[in-house]
Amino acid sequence: MSAVAAVDDTQRRAVEDLVCDLPGGRPGELAFDKPWEIRAFALAVAAHQAGHYDWARFQGALIEAIKQWESTTPDLADDSWSYYEHWVAALEQVLADAGTLDAGDVATRTEHVLAMPPNRNHHKAILEPIAIDSAQPA
């Protein structure tokens, strides 16, 4: 096995370990209900692997986002629960804390995306895996 293949295998196992720790991450369970959820997951993993934040910091922010929702939601069994909405809130928080993300830019981009008409391919699930060859220039 080449050194590159060994690194790829190690990174793949690290991501698999992260997935297994998520709700629905065990075999036979559905981890992602909507296409945006897997994108949010991938963004968080990629930002962590790129060194933008420590995973423990992200976990703490996720715990805080969930605690905040629990403290402001009188009926915890209501339909407003979304694990990945808290995931995105935690990701935004750690990236903002690291100076990587500007909250104003996020708000502007969110308004732009929400103003787009539906079915512009951002609502369609892409089920094939995406591979990135780091040896190829972007």
N, C-alpha and C positions, 0 to 999 in steps of 0.2 A: 504494500500500500504506500502510495506517495505521501509526502508530507502535507500537500494540499488536501488530499483526500482524507487524511487523518484529522486535519483541522476542521474540514467540513463535517465529518462524522461527529466530532466532539461538539461542534456548534449545534448540529441537529439534535444530539442527545440533550443538550442544555435546554433547547427550546421545547423538546418533548417533555422534559421534567417540569418546565413551567406550565405547559398545557395540562399535564396530569394533576397539577395542584389547583386548577381552576374548577369552578362548578361545571359539571358535565364533561370533565376532562378524562374520565375513565372510559375504557372500551365499552361500547354499547350505549353510552350516554351522548346526548346532543350538546355540544359545547357552545355552538353559535346558532342563534335563531334567525339572525338577519345578516345580510352581506356586510353592513357597516361594522358589525361587531368584530368580525375577523380582521377587518382593516384596522380597527382601533387596537386590537391585540398586536397585530404586526407592527404598527407604528411604535407602540410602547417597547416591544422587544428590540426593534431596530435602534431606537434612540438609546436604550440601555447599552446595547452592544457597541454602539458608536461612542460610548463614554460620556453621554450627556447627563447621566445621573446614576446613582447607585440604586440597585433593585430594592434594597431595604427601605430607602427613602420613598420609593414609589409605593411599596406595600403600606407604609405608614400613612401616606396621603390617601390611599384607597380606603384604609380603615377609617380615617377621619371623615372622608366623604360619605361613607355608609353610615357612620355614627350621626353625622349631621342630618342625613335624611331620616334616620330613625327618630331623632329627637324632635323633628318638625312634622312628622307624619303620624296623626292620631291613630289611624287604622293601618297597622303594618301589613294587613292582608289585602290592601287595596291594589288596584291594577297599575299604580304608578311605579312599581319596583322595576328597575332595570339595572342589572349588575354592570353592564357595559356603559351605561350613562355615568355611573360612578367611576368606572375605569377611565373614561375620557376626562372627567373632572379632575381626577388624580393626576393623569398625564399632563393636562394643562397646567396644574399647580406646580408639579416638579420642574417642568420645562420653564415656566415663568420664574420660579425661584432660582433656577440656574442661569437666567438671563438669555435663554435660547429662544423664548417665545414671548411675544408682546401681546397682552390681553386685547388691546385695541385692534391689532391685526387679526386676531382670531374672530372678534366680533364683526369686523368688516367682511372677512372671508365667509363667515357663516351667513351673513345677510345675502351675499352674492350667490352662494350655493342654494339657499332657500328660495331665491328669486328665480332660479332656473326652472324651466318647465319640466314636469315629470318625464321619465323615460329617456333621459339623456345619457343612458348607460351607467349612471351612478346609482341607479336603483335595481339594476340587473345583477344577479349573483354570477360571479365568475368562479367556477368550481375547479378549474385546472390550477395546479400549483404554479407558482411563479418562481423562476430560478434567475438569479443574478450572478453573472460571471464577473467577479471582481477584477479579473485580468483585463477585461474589455473596458475601454474608456467610455464614459457616459455620453 
